[in-house]
Each structure stands twice: as structure tokens, then as C-alpha cells.
Amino acid sequence: MKKALALVLALVMTLSLCACGQKETTPDNTPSTTGDGTTTVADANKDADIYSWIVNDDTSISGTVRFYIPFKGTQGMDAMIADFNAIYPNITVELNTYSNNAEGNVGLNTAIMAGECDVVSSFEIHNVMNRVNNGMYLDVTDRVASEGISLIDNWGTEAYNKDGRTYVLPNGGFSYFVAINKDAWDAAGLGELPDEWTWDEYIAASRAMTEYNADGSVSVYGGSNYSVIADLTNIIYQVNGCNRFYNADGTCAFDTDYLKANIQKFIDAENEGIWYPLESYRTDNYKEWFAYAEGKINSGVSGNVNRFLADTENYPQDHITAYAPYPVVEKGQTNYMSGVNYFSFTGMTMGCKDEEAAWAFVKFFSTYGSKYLTAAGHQSTWAGTDPAEIVSVIFGSEENAAKIIDIDSFKKWVGNASNPSSYDNINTAYSELNSIFSEYVMYAYTGDMTLDEAMAEATELGNQAIKDA
């Protein structure tokens, strides 16, 4: 049996830490809205009071907040911090950018344990839950209760609490869609942009949009899957609306028939030469959004390509980018990948020094400030975010945007929180399963194992990890 090498990194991150702070009984004024984890961004209640608690009555508080996030200042963070300081002029926010990869997250965990961070925004569910489970975030349950903050009214979920306690606030999400070179689409005679399509239909469109050199080699791939390997399992999100790694009984879902059937279609599309190779993304440390922005693909399943399209100096475009929904397995299915899925959560860390200043910042960034995540290609998951602001945050204005993108299809499929989305209410051994799948599915892509063999072995390892958790 092949060793799950990537599992080692997950185990390194899963350190035995003592949770900071004593758990107290939740006060009686806990918000009345509760949930079982089966709600999503679309269930957030814009009619509830989701505003009065955000800004403190006393905005003269002072302190320093050492803030860690994978984004740079130019990716919306400087503007967000400036807005925060317009309210809290005496709080200094020190922006620190970390890399959201295995090495970067291990380094961040070390910094948290060394007391070098006050507020951390964790990306991807397995990183969030790893830090929650290992006590890297402070328990804010009593703060949330005393201030009357409803997680569901504001962000649509309580699924990422641990044992009924709150450690982080949701603030960022990811919207998956297919970005399309509209010139290539039209030249291929593909007609109107779809409001629903299957993977078979997207692969056929990719075939039509593939461009070739005189010698028959590919000059521009017609399509591409998303370049994060574990996100192949988003197919389960799309069909079930929940828990991409798990069956309903909590066991590992990697051997699911429709998941394997569609992954095989993806492998076949790559072997045909009409999709950019996933193995090349991995070995070259390259990403789908770069491939699209640099003209190497005419379309691609994406999530954050728009921040590069907005950078017209480094990524000039000679065409309009249009958008289509994430494909479905079968026509007529509810597409739970057409909305905004949870991706990032923010909280105070175990080494936080100025807790009042840090809490004021966490509240602001998870609400008003979350709109600036769109400048980096992510989406806000807060119910109070004004959709009209999103295009302007990314592209400067709707007028500028119209020179780069098709605004109508953008509004339909990019960050549209009213569309159906998915949730997670099972997180057992999540980071281990993420690593196992990412390793074993690539054995099928490289031909070292058949897909059935790879997923059978991955499922066995996954179930053992779940059992051992």
C-alpha cells in the first residue's frame, strides 16, 4: 500500500494543544436563532438586526492588532483597514501575509503558538477546523451571546462551532463558476451562455474552443478544471448540498460512483488534449486563474480569476470574459455549487494581547469589511453585504468592469448568495481526508493506479482516519 505522504503534513499540523480560556455557562441572552448545521449563506436573514452589534459604543479604544491573512494590502486589505481605522483611529492593524499552502499553514501554526498573532483568518475548512480543534483560537461564545450576535442571521451557519462553542466568525466564501473567453465561445458557434449545463456539455464546449498550432499541437486548451486537487470532490457538494468528503452515515465518500464517473471524464478530457492537465498545475505550482488570465485556456472552472482580470497592467485582456454556472452531474438537479460556499473564518488567537481591540477588528472584518475580500477573488458571506458594491470593489466601477467582463452573467454566477450553496456539518478527520484524496486521485491521473483502485484505497485510508479521530 502506498504511503499517504501528504498525510504527514496534516499530522504535523495536528498538535496536541491545550485550549485557552475557561469555558463558562452561556448566558440566557443567547440569540434565539439556532441551527443544526444544515443551513447556508442563502439562509442568512437580511431582515434581522445584523448591524447594531458591529461597532462598539466606545470607538476610542486603543491597541495593536497583528492580523494574518493570505492576502496582501493591495488585494483589498489596505482599503479594508483604512475603513476600520476611520471608525477606530486608535487601533493599529499590522497586516501580515502568509501563504495558504502546506508550508505556509505550518509556519502560521508555529507563529500562533509562539504568541506572534492576534487575529488570524484561516482559509479552507480543514485549516479552520484544525486550529479550532487544537485550541489555537480563543473561545468567543460568551462575547457572541452577550452582544446578541446570531451566526445564522448574519452568515447562515453554526456548523463550524465545536461542541456548541464559537471560536471563529465566518466572513469569506468562495463562488465557483466557469470563466469563458467570449470571443472563443462565439467563434466556436456555441450560442447563448448556459444557465444550466452538465459536465458532458462543458467538455464538449471545451473541445469546440480548443485551438491548435499548424503541427496539430494544442496552442490554447479549450477548458480546465479548478487547480486545487481536493476540489474535485465539489461534485458531491453539487449533488448533495453538503459534506463533500462524507456519506450520510459519516463514512468516507471517495468511492461514490458518480464522483468516480465524472473524474474519469475529466481524465479523459485531459488525455484528449482539450483540458489543461491537472498534473501540470501540481508539478509546476501553477494555477487555473493564471492559465486563464495568461491566455493558455479559453475557459476554466474558477473562483478567483477576477482579481487577475482586474489587474489590466499585468494581465491585459483582448476579449470579454463571460460566466456560466458550475456544471451539474445531471440536468434538472439543484446546483448547490452555484451560490457562495464557506471558505474562510476569522478569530482571535491563543496569543492575543489586546483582546478588545482584536474583537472590534474581528467583528468589522467579518461584516462591513468582508466586501473587500472580493478584490482578491473571494466573496463575502455576510448577509449585509450590498451586491452592488462587489463589481466596484473588484473593477473600480461598473463602467470599467464593462470593458473586461460581461456584467449580466457575472451577477448571475459570481458571488450570488441567493443561489443554492452547500454546507459542512461533518468535519471528522477533515484535514487527513483532504490529504488522502489529493494524493490518491493523482495516482489515477498519472496512471500509477486505476481510478477504481485509487479511490478504493483512499476510501479505506479515509475510513481508518475517521475511526482514529
C-alpha positions as CSV (number, residue, x, y, z in Angstrom):
1,M,0.0,0.0,0.0
2,K,1.4,3.4,-1.0
3,K,2.1,5.7,2.0
4,A,-0.1,8.8,2.1
5,L,2.9,11.2,2.1
6,A,0.7,14.2,2.3
7,L,-0.9,12.8,5.5
8,V,2.4,13.5,7.3
9,L,1.9,17.3,6.8
10,A,-1.6,17.0,8.2
11,L,-0.3,15.1,11.3
12,V,2.4,17.7,11.8
13,M,-0.3,20.4,12.0
14,T,-2.5,18.4,14.3
15,L,-0.6,19.1,17.5
16,S,-1.9,18.5,20.9
17,L,-2.5,21.9,22.4
18,C,-4.4,23.0,25.5
19,A,-7.4,25.2,24.7
20,C,-7.0,28.7,26.2
21,G,-9.6,30.2,28.4
22,Q,-12.1,28.6,30.7
23,K,-15.5,27.6,29.3
24,E,-18.3,29.4,31.1
25,T,-22.0,28.8,31.0
26,T,-23.6,30.6,28.1
27,P,-25.8,33.5,29.4
28,D,-29.5,33.4,29.0
29,N,-29.5,36.1,26.3
30,T,-28.0,33.8,23.7
31,P,-29.5,34.7,20.3
32,S,-32.7,32.7,19.7
33,T,-31.8,31.6,16.2
34,T,-30.1,28.2,16.3
35,G,-29.4,25.6,13.7
36,D,-28.2,22.0,13.2
37,G,-25.5,22.9,10.6
38,T,-27.7,22.3,7.6
39,T,-28.2,26.0,6.7
40,T,-26.1,28.0,4.2
41,V,-25.3,31.6,3.2
42,A,-28.7,31.7,1.4
43,D,-30.4,31.2,4.8
44,A,-28.9,34.3,6.3
45,N,-31.6,36.8,7.3
46,K,-31.2,40.3,5.9
47,D,-34.4,41.4,7.8
48,A,-32.9,40.6,11.2
49,D,-30.9,43.1,13.2
50,I,-27.4,42.3,11.8
51,Y,-26.0,45.8,12.3
52,S,-26.4,47.2,15.8
53,W,-23.7,45.0,17.4
54,I,-20.9,45.5,14.9
55,V,-19.4,48.9,16.1
56,N,-18.7,49.4,19.7
57,D,-20.3,52.3,21.6
58,D,-16.8,53.4,22.5
59,T,-14.7,53.7,19.4
60,S,-11.8,55.4,21.2
61,I,-10.3,52.1,22.4
62,S,-6.7,51.6,21.5
63,G,-4.4,48.7,20.9
64,T,-2.4,46.8,18.2
65,V,-3.9,44.0,16.1
66,R,-1.4,41.7,14.4
67,F,-3.6,40.4,11.6
68,Y,-2.6,37.4,9.5
69,I,-4.3,36.5,6.2
70,P,-3.1,35.2,2.8
71,F,-3.9,38.5,1.1
72,K,-1.6,41.5,0.6
73,G,-2.5,45.1,1.2
74,T,-3.1,45.7,-2.5
75,Q,-5.6,42.8,-2.6
76,G,-8.3,44.8,-0.7
77,M,-6.7,44.6,2.8
78,D,-5.3,48.2,2.8
79,A,-8.7,49.6,1.9
80,M,-10.4,47.4,4.5
81,I,-8.0,48.5,7.2
82,A,-8.5,52.2,6.2
83,D,-12.2,51.8,6.6
84,F,-11.7,50.2,10.0
85,N,-9.4,53.0,11.2
86,A,-12.0,55.6,10.1
87,I,-14.1,54.1,12.9
88,Y,-11.3,53.1,15.3
89,P,-8.5,55.6,14.8
90,N,-6.5,54.5,17.9
91,I,-6.2,50.8,16.9
92,T,-3.1,49.9,14.8
93,V,-3.6,47.0,12.5
94,E,-0.4,45.3,11.4
95,L,-1.0,43.3,8.2
96,N,0.9,40.0,7.9
97,T,0.6,37.9,4.8
98,Y,1.1,34.1,4.9
99,S,1.0,31.6,2.1
100,N,-2.1,29.3,2.1
101,N,-0.2,26.2,1.3
102,A,1.1,23.3,3.5
103,E,4.3,25.0,4.4
104,G,2.7,28.4,5.0
105,N,0.0,27.0,7.2
106,V,2.5,25.0,9.3
107,G,4.5,28.2,9.7
108,L,1.4,30.1,10.7
109,N,0.6,27.5,13.3
110,T,4.1,28.0,14.7
111,A,3.6,31.7,14.9
112,I,0.2,31.3,16.6
113,M,1.7,29.0,19.3
114,A,4.6,31.5,19.7
115,G,2.1,34.3,20.5
116,E,3.0,36.3,17.4
117,C,-0.6,36.7,16.1
118,D,-3.7,38.4,17.5
119,V,-6.2,37.7,14.7
120,V,-6.0,35.0,12.0
121,S,-8.2,34.5,9.0
122,S,-7.9,30.7,8.1
123,F,-8.7,29.6,4.6
124,E,-10.2,26.2,3.7
125,I,-12.3,24.2,6.1
126,H,-9.6,21.7,7.1
127,N,-7.3,24.5,8.2
128,V,-10.1,26.2,10.1
129,M,-11.1,23.1,12.0
130,N,-7.5,22.1,12.6
131,R,-6.9,25.3,14.5
132,V,-10.3,25.2,16.3
133,N,-9.8,21.6,17.4
134,N,-6.3,22.3,18.7
135,G,-7.2,25.4,20.7
136,M,-5.4,27.9,18.5
137,Y,-8.4,30.2,18.6
138,L,-9.9,31.8,21.7
139,D,-13.4,30.8,22.7
140,V,-15.7,33.8,21.9
141,T,-19.0,32.1,22.8
142,D,-19.8,34.4,25.7
143,R,-18.9,37.5,23.6
144,V,-21.2,36.4,20.8
145,A,-24.0,35.7,23.3
146,S,-23.7,38.9,25.3
147,E,-23.8,41.0,22.2
148,G,-26.8,39.2,20.7
149,I,-24.9,38.0,17.6
150,S,-26.8,35.4,15.6
151,L,-24.5,33.3,13.4
152,I,-27.3,32.2,11.2
153,D,-28.9,35.6,10.7
154,N,-25.6,37.1,9.9
155,W,-23.8,34.3,8.0
156,G,-26.3,31.5,7.6
157,T,-24.5,28.8,9.7
158,E,-23.5,27.5,13.0
159,A,-21.9,24.4,11.5
160,Y,-18.3,25.4,12.4
161,N,-18.8,25.7,16.1
162,K,-17.2,23.0,18.2
163,D,-19.2,21.3,21.0
164,G,-21.6,24.2,20.9
165,R,-18.9,26.8,21.4
166,T,-17.9,29.5,19.0
167,Y,-14.3,30.3,18.2
168,V,-14.4,32.0,14.8
169,L,-16.8,34.1,12.8
170,P,-17.5,33.3,9.1
171,N,-16.5,36.1,6.8
172,G,-15.3,34.7,3.5
173,G,-16.7,32.4,0.9
174,F,-15.9,31.0,-2.5
175,S,-18.0,31.2,-5.6
176,Y,-17.3,28.6,-8.3
177,F,-18.2,29.2,-11.9
178,V,-16.8,28.7,-15.4
179,A,-15.0,31.7,-16.8
180,I,-15.2,31.9,-20.6
181,N,-13.4,33.8,-23.3
182,K,-16.5,35.1,-25.0
183,D,-14.6,35.6,-28.3
184,A,-13.6,31.9,-28.3
185,W,-17.1,30.9,-27.3
186,D,-18.7,32.9,-30.2
187,A,-16.0,31.7,-32.7
188,A,-16.9,28.1,-31.9
189,G,-20.6,28.9,-32.6
190,L,-21.7,27.8,-29.1
191,G,-24.7,30.2,-29.0
192,E,-26.2,31.6,-25.8
193,L,-24.4,31.2,-22.5
194,P,-26.0,28.4,-20.4
195,D,-27.9,28.9,-17.2
196,E,-27.5,25.1,-16.6
197,W,-25.2,22.6,-18.2
198,T,-23.7,19.2,-17.5
199,W,-20.1,18.2,-17.3
200,D,-20.6,16.4,-20.7
201,E,-21.8,19.7,-22.2
202,Y,-18.9,21.7,-20.7
203,I,-16.4,19.2,-22.0
204,A,-18.0,19.4,-25.5
205,A,-17.7,23.2,-25.4
206,S,-14.1,22.9,-24.3
207,R,-13.5,20.7,-27.3
208,A,-15.0,23.3,-29.6
209,M,-12.9,26.1,-28.1
210,T,-9.5,24.3,-28.2
211,E,-7.1,25.9,-30.6
212,Y,-4.3,24.1,-32.4
213,N,-0.9,25.0,-34.0
214,A,-0.1,24.2,-37.6
215,D,1.6,21.0,-36.5
216,G,-1.5,19.8,-34.6
217,S,-0.3,20.6,-31.1
218,V,-2.5,22.5,-28.7
219,S,-1.9,26.2,-28.6
220,V,-4.8,27.1,-26.3
221,Y,-6.7,24.5,-24.3
222,G,-10.5,24.8,-24.5
223,G,-11.1,24.2,-20.9
224,S,-9.8,23.3,-17.5
225,N,-10.9,22.1,-14.1
226,Y,-10.1,24.0,-11.0
227,S,-6.5,23.6,-10.0
228,V,-7.0,22.7,-6.3
229,I,-7.0,18.9,-6.4
230,A,-9.3,18.2,-3.4
231,D,-11.9,20.4,-5.0
232,L,-12.7,17.6,-7.5
233,T,-14.9,16.4,-4.6
234,N,-17.0,19.5,-5.0
235,I,-19.1,17.3,-7.3
236,I,-20.5,15.8,-4.1
237,Y,-21.4,19.3,-2.8
238,Q,-23.2,20.0,-6.1
239,V,-25.3,16.9,-5.9
240,N,-26.0,16.5,-2.2
241,G,-25.6,20.1,-1.0
242,C,-23.3,19.1,1.9
243,N,-20.2,17.2,3.2
244,R,-18.1,16.6,0.1
245,F,-15.8,14.0,1.9
246,Y,-18.6,12.0,3.7
247,N,-21.5,9.8,3.2
248,A,-24.7,10.5,5.2
249,D,-23.5,8.0,7.8
250,G,-20.2,9.8,8.3
251,T,-18.1,7.3,6.4
252,C,-15.7,8.3,3.6
253,A,-17.3,9.1,0.3
254,F,-14.4,8.8,-2.1
255,D,-15.7,5.6,-3.7
256,T,-19.0,7.2,-4.7
257,D,-20.0,6.1,-8.2
258,Y,-21.0,9.5,-9.7
259,L,-17.8,11.1,-8.3
260,K,-15.6,8.5,-10.0
261,A,-17.6,8.6,-13.2
262,N,-17.1,12.3,-13.6
263,I,-13.5,12.3,-12.5
264,Q,-12.9,9.7,-15.3
265,K,-14.5,12.2,-17.7
266,F,-12.0,14.8,-16.5
267,I,-9.1,12.5,-17.0
268,D,-10.3,11.6,-20.5
269,A,-10.7,15.3,-21.4
270,E,-7.0,15.8,-20.4
271,N,-5.9,12.8,-22.3
272,E,-7.7,14.1,-25.4
273,G,-5.8,17.3,-25.1
274,I,-8.8,19.7,-24.6
275,W,-8.3,20.4,-20.9
276,Y,-5.2,21.8,-19.2
277,P,-3.5,18.9,-17.3
278,L,-4.1,18.9,-13.5
279,E,-0.7,17.2,-13.0
280,S,0.9,20.2,-14.7
281,Y,-0.8,22.5,-12.3
282,R,0.6,20.4,-9.4
283,T,4.2,19.9,-10.7
284,D,4.6,23.5,-11.9
285,N,2.9,25.0,-8.9
286,Y,0.7,26.8,-11.4
287,K,-3.0,27.8,-11.0
288,E,-6.0,27.8,-13.3
289,W,-6.6,31.5,-12.8
290,F,-3.1,32.3,-14.2
291,A,-3.7,29.9,-17.1
292,Y,-6.9,31.8,-18.0
293,A,-5.6,35.3,-17.4
294,E,-2.4,34.5,-19.4
295,G,-4.4,33.1,-22.4
296,K,-3.4,29.4,-22.0
297,I,-7.0,28.3,-21.7
298,N,-10.2,29.6,-23.2
299,S,-12.3,28.6,-20.2
300,G,-11.9,27.1,-16.8
301,V,-13.7,26.2,-13.6
302,S,-12.7,29.1,-11.4
303,G,-13.3,31.0,-8.2
304,N,-10.8,33.9,-8.0
305,V,-9.8,34.7,-11.6
306,N,-11.5,38.1,-11.4
307,R,-8.8,39.7,-9.3
308,F,-6.3,39.0,-12.1
309,L,-8.7,40.2,-14.8
310,A,-9.0,43.5,-12.9
311,D,-5.2,43.8,-13.0
312,T,-5.1,45.0,-16.6
313,E,-1.5,46.2,-16.3
314,N,-0.1,42.7,-15.6
315,Y,-2.9,40.7,-17.3
316,P,-4.2,42.7,-20.2
317,Q,-7.2,41.1,-21.9
318,D,-8.2,41.4,-25.6
319,H,-11.6,39.9,-25.0
320,I,-14.6,40.0,-22.7
321,T,-14.9,37.3,-20.0
322,A,-18.3,35.8,-19.6
323,Y,-19.5,33.4,-16.9
324,A,-21.5,30.2,-16.7
325,P,-22.6,28.1,-13.7
326,Y,-20.6,25.3,-12.2
327,P,-21.7,22.2,-14.2
328,V,-24.1,19.6,-12.8
329,V,-23.9,15.8,-13.0
330,E,-27.4,15.6,-14.4
331,K,-29.8,18.1,-15.9
332,G,-32.6,19.2,-13.5
333,Q,-30.5,18.8,-10.3
334,T,-30.4,21.6,-7.8
335,N,-26.9,23.1,-8.3
336,Y,-25.6,23.6,-4.8
337,M,-22.4,24.9,-6.2
338,S,-24.0,27.9,-7.8
339,G,-24.0,30.1,-4.7
340,V,-21.3,31.0,-2.2
341,N,-19.6,28.3,-0.2
342,Y,-17.9,28.9,3.1
343,F,-14.1,29.2,2.8
344,S,-12.6,31.5,5.4
345,F,-13.2,32.2,9.1
346,T,-11.6,34.8,11.4
347,G,-11.0,34.8,15.1
348,M,-8.7,35.8,18.0
349,T,-5.8,33.5,18.6
350,M,-4.5,31.9,21.8
351,G,-1.7,34.5,22.0
352,C,-3.9,37.6,21.5
353,K,-2.6,40.6,23.6
354,D,-5.2,43.3,23.1
355,E,-8.4,41.3,23.1
356,E,-10.8,44.3,23.0
357,A,-9.1,45.8,20.0
358,A,-8.8,42.5,18.3
359,W,-12.5,41.7,18.9
360,A,-13.5,45.0,17.4
361,F,-11.5,44.2,14.3
362,V,-12.9,40.6,14.0
363,K,-16.4,42.0,14.1
364,F,-15.7,44.6,11.5
365,F,-13.8,42.4,9.1
366,S,-16.5,39.7,9.3
367,T,-19.2,42.2,8.3
368,Y,-18.6,45.5,6.7
369,G,-15.0,44.8,5.9
370,S,-15.7,41.4,4.2
371,K,-16.7,43.1,0.9
372,Y,-13.0,43.8,0.3
373,L,-12.4,40.0,0.0
374,T,-13.9,40.3,-3.5
375,A,-10.8,42.4,-4.5
376,A,-8.8,39.2,-4.1
377,G,-11.4,37.0,-5.9
378,H,-13.2,35.7,-2.8
379,Q,-16.7,36.6,-1.7
380,S,-18.4,37.9,1.5
381,T,-20.7,35.5,3.4
382,W,-22.3,38.3,5.5
383,A,-26.0,38.9,4.8
384,G,-25.5,42.7,5.0
385,T,-23.1,42.9,2.0
386,D,-24.5,45.0,-0.8
387,P,-24.2,43.1,-4.1
388,A,-24.0,46.4,-5.9
389,E,-20.7,47.2,-4.3
390,I,-19.0,44.0,-5.4
391,V,-18.3,44.9,-9.0
392,S,-17.0,48.3,-8.0
393,V,-14.7,46.8,-5.3
394,I,-13.1,44.5,-7.9
395,F,-13.1,46.6,-11.0
396,G,-13.3,50.2,-9.7
397,S,-16.7,50.9,-11.2
398,E,-19.3,49.2,-13.4
399,E,-18.2,51.3,-16.3
400,N,-14.6,49.9,-16.0
401,A,-15.9,46.4,-15.5
402,A,-17.9,46.5,-18.7
403,K,-14.6,46.8,-20.6
404,I,-13.4,43.5,-19.2
405,I,-16.4,41.3,-18.3
406,D,-20.0,40.5,-19.2
407,I,-21.7,42.1,-16.2
408,D,-25.0,40.3,-16.6
409,S,-23.5,36.8,-16.4
410,F,-21.1,38.0,-13.7
411,K,-24.0,39.0,-11.4
412,K,-25.8,35.7,-12.1
413,W,-22.9,33.4,-11.2
414,V,-20.2,35.2,-9.3
415,G,-20.8,35.6,-5.6
416,N,-24.6,35.4,-5.9
417,A,-25.5,34.4,-2.4
418,S,-29.2,33.9,-3.3
419,N,-28.2,30.9,-5.4
420,P,-28.2,27.4,-3.6
421,S,-24.9,26.7,-1.8
422,S,-23.5,23.8,0.3
423,Y,-22.6,23.3,3.9
424,D,-20.5,21.0,6.1
425,N,-21.8,19.6,9.3
426,I,-19.4,16.7,9.4
427,N,-15.7,17.5,9.9
428,T,-14.2,14.3,11.4
429,A,-10.6,13.9,10.3
430,Y,-11.2,16.6,7.6
431,S,-7.6,17.6,7.0
432,E,-6.5,14.0,6.8
433,L,-9.2,13.2,4.3
434,N,-8.2,16.2,2.3
435,S,-4.6,15.0,2.1
436,I,-5.5,11.4,1.3
437,F,-7.8,12.2,-1.5
438,S,-5.4,14.8,-3.0
439,E,-2.6,12.1,-3.1
440,Y,-4.6,9.1,-4.3
441,V,-6.6,10.8,-7.0
442,M,-3.4,11.9,-8.7
443,Y,-2.2,8.3,-8.9
444,A,-5.2,7.8,-11.2
445,Y,-4.3,10.9,-13.2
446,T,-0.7,9.8,-13.7
447,G,-1.7,6.2,-14.5
448,D,0.0,4.7,-11.5
449,M,-3.3,3.2,-10.4
450,T,-6.7,2.9,-12.0
451,L,-9.3,5.3,-10.6
452,D,-11.2,2.4,-9.0
453,E,-8.1,1.2,-7.3
454,A,-7.1,4.7,-6.2
455,M,-10.4,5.6,-4.7
456,A,-10.9,2.2,-3.0
457,E,-7.6,2.6,-1.3
458,A,-8.2,6.2,-0.4
459,T,-11.6,5.2,1.0
460,E,-10.0,2.6,3.2
461,L,-7.5,5.1,4.5
462,G,-10.2,7.7,4.9
463,N,-12.4,5.4,7.0
464,Q,-9.4,4.5,9.2
465,A,-8.6,8.2,9.7
466,I,-12.3,8.8,10.7
467,K,-12.2,5.8,13.1
468,D,-9.0,7.0,14.7
469,A,-10.1,10.7,15.1
